[in-house]
Amino acid sequence: MPRKIRQLIADLKKAGFVNRGGKGSHRNFVHPRGLTMTLSGKEGDNALHYKEKNVKQAIKEVSK
C-alpha cells in the first residue's frame, strides 16, 4: 500500500526541512543546507512512487 503525503511531510520535517508554504496543494520545503523539495497533493492522498523516491533521496543527501 502506498504511503500518504502526510507521511512524506513528516519524514521531511524529521530530517530538518521546513515548510515555507506554497500555492494550492503544493508545499515547498527548504533545508538549511540549501536543498529544496516540492510536494504536491492533499495530505490524505496516496503518494506516487516517484515522490517517495524523491523524498528518500533528498533525505539521504542532507544526512551526508
ROROMAR-850560 format. One line per 3 residues: number of its first residue (from 1); their letters; for each residue x, y, z of C-alpha. Coordinates in steps of 0.2 Angstrom, whole numbers, always signed. Layout:
N
NUM	A	X,Y,Z | ...
This chain:
64
1	MPR	+0,+0,+0 | +7,+17,-5 | +12,+29,+9
4	KIR	+2,+45,+12 | +8,+63,+8 | +7,+67,+26
7	QLI	+19,+53,+30 | +32,+60,+17 | +29,+78,+25
10	ADL	+33,+70,+42 | +49,+62,+36 | +55,+79,+28
13	KKA	+52,+88,+44 | +61,+75,+54 | +76,+77,+43
16	GFV	+76,+96,+46 | +66,+103,+31 | +55,+117,+34
19	NRG	+38,+121,+25 | +39,+138,+18 | +22,+137,+10
22	GKG	+16,+135,-7 | +1,+139,-19 | -14,+127,-19
25	SHR	-9,+109,-15 | +9,+112,-17 | +21,+113,-2
28	NFV	+39,+120,-4 | +51,+113,+9 | +69,+120,+12
31	HPR	+83,+113,+22 | +96,+124,+30 | +109,+116,+18
34	GLT	+100,+124,+4 | +91,+109,-3 | +73,+112,-9
37	MTL	+59,+99,-11 | +42,+102,-18 | +27,+91,-14
40	SGK	+10,+92,-22 | -6,+84,-17 | -18,+84,-2
43	EGD	-11,+76,+15 | -23,+62,+13 | -19,+57,-5
46	NAL	-8,+42,-9 | +10,+47,-13 | +16,+42,-31
49	HYK	+31,+31,-31 | +42,+44,-39 | +38,+56,-25
52	EKN	+43,+43,-12 | +59,+41,-21 | +62,+59,-22
55	VKQ	+59,+62,-4 | +70,+47,+1 | +84,+54,-10
58	AIK	+83,+72,-3 | +84,+65,+15 | +99,+54,+10
61	EVS	+108,+70,+3 | +106,+81,+18 | +111,+67,+30
64	K	+128,+65,+22
